[in-house]
């Protein structure tokens, strides 16, 4: 995808931009996230598929050579040992194309982020009340 990207309206639109092989990976990743965070809402943020639940939960995106997964710094830090074989940064990890995605690990990270966001939301409520 060369040039200026047009922001997709939905995750379905985002996934439709890619080849069938990539669509399959993105669709499965989306399903894993939805299953791990059934109350999360979907949206496009930063031109990427995003799941929100009391704030941003996770983002993901497809690139030429990898799938980017963005659970934030806490999600990366909590699973740094399991993620050590992958390239990454403070709040992201790159799953190379051509290798199976660690869907079980993604599920664990999403569940961790759900618990984290729920705890933060409860703490906010306590401070208000």
C-alpha positions as CSV (number, residue, x, y, z in Angstrom):
1,X,0.0,0.0,0.0
2,X,1.9,3.0,-1.3
3,X,1.1,6.6,-0.8
4,X,-1.3,8.2,1.7
5,X,-3.7,5.7,3.3
6,X,-7.3,6.5,3.7
7,X,-8.5,5.7,7.2
8,X,-10.8,2.7,7.0
9,X,-14.3,3.2,8.5
10,X,-14.3,-0.2,10.3
11,X,-12.2,-3.2,11.2
12,X,-13.9,-5.0,8.3
13,X,-12.8,-2.3,5.9
14,X,-9.3,-2.5,7.3
15,X,-9.0,-6.2,6.9
16,X,-10.5,-6.0,3.3
17,X,-7.5,-4.0,2.2
18,X,-5.2,-7.0,2.4
19,X,-4.5,-10.2,0.5
20,X,-6.5,-13.3,1.5
21,X,-3.6,-14.7,3.4
22,X,-3.3,-11.6,5.6
23,X,-7.0,-11.3,5.9
24,X,-7.1,-14.8,7.4
25,X,-4.5,-13.9,10.0
26,X,-6.2,-10.6,10.9
27,X,-9.6,-12.2,11.1
28,X,-8.3,-14.9,13.4
29,X,-6.5,-12.3,15.5
30,X,-9.7,-10.2,15.8
31,X,-11.6,-13.3,16.8
32,X,-9.1,-14.1,19.5
33,X,-9.2,-10.5,20.9
34,X,-13.0,-10.5,20.8
35,X,-13.2,-13.8,22.6
36,X,-10.7,-12.7,25.2
37,X,-12.4,-9.3,25.7
38,X,-16.1,-9.9,24.9
39,X,-17.2,-6.6,26.4
40,X,-14.6,-4.5,24.4
41,X,-15.8,-2.3,21.6
42,X,-14.2,-2.1,18.2
43,X,-13.1,1.1,16.5
44,X,-10.4,2.4,14.2
45,X,-7.8,4.5,16.0
46,X,-4.4,5.7,14.6
47,X,-5.6,4.1,11.3
48,X,-5.5,0.7,13.1
49,X,-8.1,-1.8,14.4
50,X,-8.5,-1.0,18.1
51,X,-10.4,-2.5,21.0
52,X,-11.5,-0.3,23.9
53,X,-12.8,-1.2,27.3
54,X,-12.5,1.7,29.8
55,X,-9.8,3.1,27.5
56,X,-7.6,1.6,24.9
57,X,-7.1,-2.1,25.3
58,X,-5.1,-3.2,22.3
59,X,-4.4,-2.3,18.6
60,X,-3.2,-4.4,15.8
61,X,-2.0,-3.8,12.2
62,X,-0.6,-5.5,9.2
63,X,2.7,-4.5,7.6
64,X,4.8,-5.8,4.8
65,X,6.8,-8.3,6.9
66,X,4.9,-8.6,10.2
67,X,1.7,-8.1,12.2
68,X,2.1,-5.4,14.8
69,X,0.3,-5.9,18.1
70,X,0.0,-3.0,20.5
71,X,-1.1,-3.9,24.1
72,X,0.7,-0.9,25.6
73,X,3.9,-0.9,27.8
74,X,2.3,-2.8,30.6
75,X,1.1,-5.6,28.3
76,X,4.5,-6.0,26.9
77,X,6.3,-5.8,30.2
78,X,4.0,-8.4,31.9
79,X,4.9,-11.0,29.2
80,X,8.4,-9.9,28.3
81,X,9.8,-13.5,28.7
82,X,7.2,-15.0,26.4
83,X,7.7,-12.2,23.9
84,X,11.5,-12.2,24.0
85,X,11.9,-14.0,20.7
86,X,10.0,-11.2,18.8
87,X,11.1,-7.7,17.9
88,X,9.3,-5.0,19.8
89,X,9.4,-1.7,21.5
90,X,8.0,-0.2,24.7
91,X,4.3,-0.9,23.9
92,X,4.4,-3.1,20.8
93,X,5.5,-6.4,19.4
94,X,6.1,-7.6,15.8
95,X,4.9,-11.1,14.9
96,X,6.8,-12.0,11.6
97,X,4.7,-13.1,8.7
98,X,5.6,-16.7,7.7
99,X,5.6,-17.8,11.3
100,X,2.5,-18.9,13.2
101,X,1.1,-16.1,15.4
102,X,1.1,-17.1,19.1
103,X,-2.6,-16.7,19.4
104,X,-2.7,-18.3,22.9
105,X,-0.2,-15.7,24.1
106,X,-2.2,-12.9,22.5
107,X,-5.2,-14.1,24.4
108,X,-3.3,-14.1,27.7
109,X,-2.1,-10.5,27.0
110,X,-5.6,-9.3,26.1
111,X,-7.0,-10.9,29.3
112,X,-4.3,-9.2,31.3
113,X,-5.1,-5.8,29.7
114,X,-8.9,-6.3,30.4
115,X,-8.1,-7.0,34.1
116,X,-5.8,-4.0,34.2
117,X,-8.3,-1.6,32.6
118,X,-11.2,-2.9,34.8
119,X,-9.1,-2.3,37.9
120,X,-8.2,1.2,36.8
121,X,-11.9,1.9,36.1
122,X,-12.9,0.6,39.6
123,X,-10.2,2.8,41.2
124,X,-11.6,5.8,39.4
125,X,-15.1,5.1,40.6
126,X,-13.9,4.7,44.2
127,X,-12.1,8.1,44.0
128,X,-15.3,9.7,42.7
129,X,-17.6,8.1,45.3
